[in-house]
Amino acid sequence: MITVVVVDDSAFMRKALSSMLEKDPEISVVAVGRDGEEGLELVRKHNPDVVTLDIEMPRMDGLTALRRIMMEMPRPVLMVSSLTTEGAESTLKALELGAVDFIPKQLSKVSLDIVRIEDELREKVKEISRRKFLRAPRALRAPRPVGDGGAPVSSGGAGGAAADGAPRPVLTPRSGRPVRDIVAIGVSTGGPPAVQKVLSQLPADFPASILIAQHMPAAFTGPFAKRLDGVCRITVKEAENGERLRPGTAYIAPGGKHLRVDQRISMVEVVVTPEPAEALYKPSANVLIESVAQAMGRRTLGVILTGMGSDGLEGVRVLKQKGGRALAQSDATCVVYGMPKAIVDAGLADEIIDIDDMASAIMSGLYK
């Protein structure tokens, strides 16, 4: 049985979340709290597998409670977020502090998608409880062994820093022209910290364009891109329809829409579109990677990071047929090993890489 503590100042949300979760016989909501202080006491008392935590609460807000949980009794935490710019900023901060993902408050509203949203919520709780994924404080991370050529070897660690706790150094591009000059990344649950870890290690003169399909609501992708742009040497922006792809720039697919590319005679343009409307995810990793593969062929490097389900599998299949290369994040460093597992199990991954080493593998992959 997976035990959950629900913390929210709204009685309606406490009841709605509890009802949704307990429709699954494997999930038990063992307690509900009305604010951060009460939530902390309930987590200490019940030692739940997962906590859902509202961000805006009286007495002690969700971010303060999250910090205390991660310091005193770390465990998987899902934030409950409003789909606003302010809610996005707070949620992205929560993900940096150690929350594994978020739940939109709008899931409690009656809609045609409510069954799918409920199913996704329950699956998310079950997946993260199985993984027991925790990002240890930098000072507690074990030193990583060094392989040939001075590169860290894949160790299964979940950290994002060098052995001494300092941020990893920014990489240096190789001399010469790369054989691949476009990187397509598909990512979902647990993605924002993973994407930040990868992009922040890339140099300003990174010799390729990066396109990212992160499963995220429309209100979140703009703040997400802005946050990344503030901590990375490359330029990071929310993609705009019709703009020209440039090296050293990462384009985040707008939430609720798909990201494609259009190969023109002398340049490659970004296409932002609502089609296909029937896609399960918007943005979709499958739509992005297949589009880039069709337009750019072997010049493409596909990367599948942490996430539930198998989005990206069919796109990578087309990518491989066109001569592209594919990287998958390792099981041990994923919040949820779903999307990478799908391409690994299908035999489509050229390399399986720890998230710590993914930036280096992307740099190398441009020349392979």
C-alpha positions as CSV (number, residue, x, y, z in Angstrom):
1,M,0.0,0.0,0.0
2,I,1.3,3.5,-1.0
3,T,0.6,6.0,1.8
4,V,0.0,9.7,1.0
5,V,-0.4,12.8,3.2
6,V,-2.4,15.6,1.5
7,V,-1.7,19.2,2.6
8,D,-3.9,22.0,1.3
9,D,-5.8,24.9,2.9
10,S,-8.8,24.3,0.7
11,A,-11.2,21.7,2.1
12,F,-12.5,21.1,-1.5
13,M,-9.0,20.3,-2.7
14,R,-8.3,18.0,0.2
15,K,-11.4,16.1,-0.5
16,A,-10.9,16.1,-4.3
17,L,-7.3,14.9,-4.1
18,S,-8.1,12.2,-1.5
19,S,-11.1,10.9,-3.5
20,M,-9.0,10.8,-6.8
21,L,-6.1,9.0,-5.2
22,E,-8.2,6.4,-3.2
23,K,-9.9,5.2,-6.3
24,D,-6.8,3.1,-6.7
25,P,-6.8,0.2,-4.2
26,E,-3.0,0.5,-4.0
27,I,-3.1,4.1,-2.6
28,S,-4.2,5.1,0.9
29,V,-4.5,8.8,2.0
30,V,-3.5,8.4,5.7
31,A,-4.0,12.0,6.7
32,V,-4.9,15.5,5.4
33,G,-3.5,18.8,6.7
34,R,-4.7,22.4,6.4
35,D,-1.4,24.2,6.3
36,G,2.4,23.7,6.3
37,E,2.8,23.4,10.1
38,E,0.1,20.8,10.3
39,G,1.5,19.0,7.3
40,L,4.9,18.7,8.9
41,E,3.4,17.2,12.0
42,L,1.5,14.7,9.9
43,V,4.5,13.7,7.8
44,R,6.5,13.1,11.1
45,K,3.6,11.1,12.5
46,H,2.7,8.9,9.5
47,N,5.9,8.7,7.5
48,P,4.1,8.6,4.2
49,D,5.5,7.4,0.9
50,V,4.4,10.6,-0.9
51,V,3.2,14.1,0.1
52,T,1.0,16.4,-1.9
53,L,1.7,20.0,-0.8
54,D,-0.2,23.2,-1.7
55,I,2.0,26.2,-2.3
56,E,-0.2,29.0,-0.9
57,M,-1.3,28.3,2.6
58,P,-1.6,30.3,5.9
59,R,0.8,30.1,8.9
60,M,3.4,28.1,6.8
61,D,3.4,28.2,3.0
62,G,4.3,25.2,0.8
63,L,7.8,26.3,-0.1
64,T,8.8,26.7,3.6
65,A,7.2,23.3,4.4
66,L,9.0,21.7,1.5
67,R,12.4,23.0,2.7
68,R,11.7,21.5,6.1
69,I,10.6,18.2,4.7
70,M,13.6,17.9,2.5
71,M,16.0,18.8,5.3
72,E,14.4,16.7,8.1
73,M,12.7,13.7,6.4
74,P,13.2,13.8,2.7
75,R,10.6,12.0,0.5
76,P,8.8,12.5,-2.8
77,V,6.7,15.6,-2.8
78,L,4.2,16.7,-5.4
79,M,3.3,20.4,-5.4
80,V,-0.3,21.6,-6.0
81,S,0.0,24.6,-8.2
82,S,-2.3,27.2,-9.8
83,L,-1.7,27.5,-13.5
84,T,-0.7,31.2,-13.4
85,T,2.6,32.9,-14.0
86,E,3.0,33.4,-10.2
87,G,2.1,29.8,-9.6
88,A,4.7,28.7,-12.3
89,E,7.5,30.7,-10.6
90,S,6.7,29.2,-7.2
91,T,6.4,25.7,-8.6
92,L,9.7,26.0,-10.5
93,K,11.3,27.1,-7.3
94,A,9.8,24.1,-5.5
95,L,11.3,21.8,-8.1
96,E,14.7,23.3,-7.5
97,L,14.2,22.7,-3.7
98,G,13.6,19.0,-4.3
99,A,9.9,18.5,-5.2
100,V,9.6,15.8,-7.9
101,D,6.7,17.2,-9.8
102,F,3.5,19.2,-9.5
103,I,-0.3,18.8,-9.8
104,P,-2.4,21.5,-11.4
105,K,-5.2,22.8,-9.2
106,Q,-7.5,22.8,-12.2
107,L,-7.6,19.0,-12.0
108,S,-10.4,19.4,-9.6
109,K,-12.7,21.1,-12.1
110,V,-15.2,19.1,-14.1
111,S,-14.0,18.6,-17.6
112,L,-13.9,16.1,-20.4
113,D,-10.3,15.3,-19.5
114,I,-10.9,14.6,-15.8
115,V,-10.6,10.8,-16.2
116,R,-7.3,11.1,-17.9
117,I,-6.0,13.6,-15.4
118,E,-7.1,11.5,-12.5
119,D,-5.4,8.4,-14.0
120,E,-2.2,10.4,-14.6
121,L,-2.2,11.7,-11.0
122,R,-2.5,8.2,-9.6
123,E,0.1,6.8,-11.9
124,K,2.5,9.6,-11.0
125,V,2.0,8.9,-7.3
126,K,2.7,5.2,-7.8
127,E,5.7,5.8,-10.0
128,I,7.5,8.2,-7.7
129,S,6.7,6.1,-4.6
130,R,8.4,3.1,-6.3
131,R,11.4,5.1,-7.3
132,K,12.1,6.7,-3.9
133,F,14.0,9.3,-5.8
134,L,15.7,11.9,-3.7
135,R,18.3,14.5,-4.7
136,A,20.9,14.5,-1.9
137,P,22.4,17.7,-0.7
138,R,25.6,18.4,-2.7
139,A,27.8,18.1,0.4
140,L,26.6,14.5,0.9
141,R,27.2,13.3,-2.6
142,A,29.8,10.7,-3.0
143,P,32.9,11.3,-5.2
144,R,32.4,9.9,-8.8
145,P,35.0,7.7,-10.3
146,V,37.0,9.0,-13.3
147,G,37.3,7.0,-16.5
148,D,39.7,7.2,-19.4
149,G,40.3,10.7,-20.6
150,G,39.3,12.2,-17.3
151,A,35.5,11.9,-17.9
152,P,33.3,10.8,-15.0
153,V,32.1,7.2,-15.6
154,S,28.4,6.3,-15.3
155,S,27.9,5.6,-11.6
156,G,24.1,5.6,-11.1
157,G,24.3,8.7,-8.9
158,A,21.6,11.3,-8.8
159,G,23.7,14.4,-8.1
160,G,24.4,17.4,-10.3
161,A,27.8,18.5,-9.0
162,A,31.4,17.5,-8.9
163,A,32.7,15.4,-6.1
164,D,33.6,18.5,-4.0
165,G,30.1,19.8,-4.2
166,A,30.9,22.6,-6.6
167,P,29.0,23.0,-9.9
168,R,30.4,21.1,-12.8
169,P,32.6,23.1,-15.1
170,V,31.2,24.4,-18.4
171,L,32.2,22.2,-21.3
172,T,34.4,23.4,-24.3
173,P,33.3,22.6,-27.9
174,R,35.7,20.6,-30.0
175,S,37.4,22.2,-33.0
176,G,36.0,21.5,-36.4
177,R,32.5,21.4,-37.7
178,P,30.0,19.0,-36.0
179,V,28.3,16.3,-38.0
180,R,25.1,16.9,-36.1
181,D,23.9,20.5,-35.5
182,I,20.4,20.1,-34.0
183,V,19.5,18.5,-30.6
184,A,15.9,17.4,-29.9
185,I,15.0,16.7,-26.3
186,G,11.9,15.0,-24.9
187,V,11.2,15.1,-21.2
188,S,8.4,15.0,-18.7
189,T,8.1,14.2,-14.9
190,G,11.2,15.4,-13.1
191,G,12.3,17.3,-16.2
192,P,12.9,20.9,-15.1
193,P,15.9,20.2,-12.8
194,A,17.3,17.7,-15.3
195,V,17.1,20.1,-18.2
196,Q,18.7,22.9,-16.1
197,K,21.5,20.5,-15.2
198,V,22.2,19.7,-18.8
199,L,21.9,23.2,-20.3
200,S,23.8,25.0,-17.6
201,Q,27.0,23.0,-18.5
202,L,26.9,24.0,-22.2
203,P,29.2,26.8,-23.4
204,A,27.8,30.0,-25.0
205,D,29.4,29.0,-28.3
206,F,27.6,25.6,-28.3
207,P,27.6,24.7,-32.0
208,A,24.1,23.4,-32.4
209,S,20.4,24.4,-31.8
210,I,18.4,22.7,-29.1
211,L,14.7,22.1,-29.3
212,I,12.9,20.9,-26.1
213,A,9.5,19.3,-25.6
214,Q,8.9,19.4,-21.8
215,H,5.4,18.3,-20.8
216,M,4.3,21.5,-19.0
217,P,1.2,23.7,-19.0
218,A,1.0,26.8,-21.1
219,A,1.5,29.2,-18.2
220,F,4.7,27.4,-17.2
221,T,6.9,27.3,-20.3
222,G,7.6,31.0,-20.6
223,P,8.8,31.3,-16.9
224,F,10.7,28.0,-17.3
225,A,12.6,29.4,-20.3
226,K,13.2,32.7,-18.6
227,R,14.6,30.9,-15.5
228,L,16.9,28.8,-17.6
229,D,18.1,31.7,-19.6
230,G,19.2,33.4,-16.4
231,V,21.4,30.5,-15.3
232,C,22.8,29.2,-18.6
233,R,25.5,30.6,-20.9
234,I,23.5,29.6,-24.0
235,T,20.4,31.5,-24.9
236,V,17.1,29.9,-23.7
237,K,13.7,31.1,-24.9
238,E,10.2,30.0,-25.5
239,A,9.9,29.1,-29.1
240,E,8.1,31.5,-31.5
241,N,6.5,30.5,-34.8
242,G,8.6,31.3,-37.8
243,E,11.8,32.2,-36.1
244,R,15.1,31.0,-37.5
245,L,17.0,28.3,-35.6
246,R,20.4,29.5,-34.3
247,P,23.3,27.6,-32.8
248,G,23.9,28.2,-29.1
249,T,20.1,28.7,-28.5
250,A,17.6,26.4,-26.8
251,Y,13.9,26.7,-27.8
252,I,11.3,25.5,-25.3
253,A,8.0,24.3,-26.8
254,P,5.1,26.4,-25.6
255,G,2.7,24.5,-23.4
256,G,-0.4,23.4,-25.1
257,K,1.2,23.4,-28.5
258,H,3.6,21.3,-30.6
259,L,7.1,22.3,-31.8
260,R,8.2,21.3,-35.3
261,V,10.8,22.5,-37.7
262,D,10.6,23.5,-41.4
263,Q,13.7,23.1,-43.6
264,R,14.1,26.0,-46.0
265,I,16.7,26.5,-48.7
266,S,19.2,28.3,-46.5
267,M,17.8,28.0,-43.0
268,V,15.6,26.0,-40.6
269,E,12.5,27.7,-39.1
270,V,10.6,26.9,-36.0
271,V,6.9,25.9,-36.4
272,V,4.6,26.3,-33.4
273,T,1.3,24.6,-34.0
274,P,-1.7,23.1,-32.2
275,E,-1.7,20.1,-34.6
276,P,-2.0,17.2,-34.2
277,A,-4.8,18.2,-31.8
278,E,-5.4,14.6,-30.8
279,A,-1.9,14.1,-29.4
280,L,-1.9,12.9,-25.8
281,Y,0.7,15.4,-24.8
282,K,1.1,19.0,-25.9
283,P,3.9,19.6,-26.5
284,S,4.7,16.0,-27.7
285,A,8.2,14.6,-27.8
286,N,7.1,12.3,-30.7
287,V,5.9,15.2,-32.8
288,L,9.1,17.2,-32.2
289,I,11.6,14.4,-32.8
290,E,9.9,13.0,-35.8
291,S,9.7,16.5,-37.4
292,V,13.3,17.2,-36.8
293,A,14.3,13.7,-38.1
294,Q,12.3,14.2,-41.2
295,A,13.8,17.6,-41.9
296,M,17.4,17.2,-40.7
297,G,18.0,13.4,-40.9
298,R,21.4,12.3,-39.6
299,R,22.2,15.9,-38.5
300,T,19.9,15.2,-35.5
301,L,20.8,14.1,-32.0
302,G,17.8,12.9,-30.0
303,V,17.8,12.9,-26.2
304,I,15.1,11.3,-24.0
305,L,15.2,12.3,-20.4
306,T,13.1,11.4,-17.3
307,G,9.3,11.0,-17.7
308,M,6.3,8.7,-17.5
309,G,5.0,6.8,-20.4
310,S,6.6,6.3,-23.8
311,D,6.3,9.7,-25.5
312,G,9.3,10.0,-27.8
313,L,9.6,6.4,-28.8
314,E,8.0,6.7,-32.2
315,G,9.9,9.9,-32.9
316,V,13.2,8.2,-32.0
317,R,12.3,5.3,-34.2
318,V,12.0,7.6,-37.2
319,L,15.2,9.4,-36.1
320,K,17.2,6.2,-36.2
321,Q,15.7,5.3,-39.6
322,K,17.0,8.6,-40.9
323,G,20.5,8.1,-39.5
324,G,20.3,10.2,-36.4
325,R,21.7,9.3,-33.0
326,A,19.8,8.8,-29.7
327,L,20.7,9.2,-26.0
328,A,18.7,8.0,-23.1
329,Q,18.9,9.0,-19.4
330,S,19.9,6.2,-17.1
331,D,17.5,4.4,-14.9
332,A,19.3,5.3,-11.7
333,T,19.2,9.1,-12.4
334,C,15.6,9.4,-13.6
335,V,12.7,10.6,-11.4
336,V,10.6,8.2,-13.5
337,Y,12.2,5.8,-15.8
338,G,9.4,5.6,-18.4
339,M,10.3,7.5,-21.5
340,P,14.0,6.6,-21.6
341,K,13.1,3.0,-20.8
342,A,10.8,2.8,-23.8
343,I,13.6,3.6,-26.3
344,V,16.2,1.5,-24.4
345,D,13.8,-1.6,-24.4
346,A,13.2,-1.0,-28.2
347,G,17.0,-1.1,-28.8
348,L,17.0,2.5,-30.1
349,A,19.4,4.1,-27.7
350,D,23.0,4.5,-28.8
351,E,24.1,5.4,-25.3
352,I,22.5,5.3,-21.8
353,I,23.8,8.2,-19.8
354,D,23.7,9.5,-16.2
355,I,22.1,12.9,-16.0
356,D,25.4,14.3,-14.6
357,D,27.2,13.3,-17.8
358,M,24.5,14.1,-20.3
359,A,25.8,17.5,-21.3
360,S,29.2,15.9,-22.1
361,A,27.5,13.1,-24.0
362,I,25.6,15.6,-26.0
363,M,28.7,17.5,-26.9
364,S,30.5,14.3,-28.0
365,G,27.4,13.1,-29.8
366,L,27.5,16.1,-32.2
367,Y,30.7,14.7,-33.7
368,K,29.6,11.0,-33.9
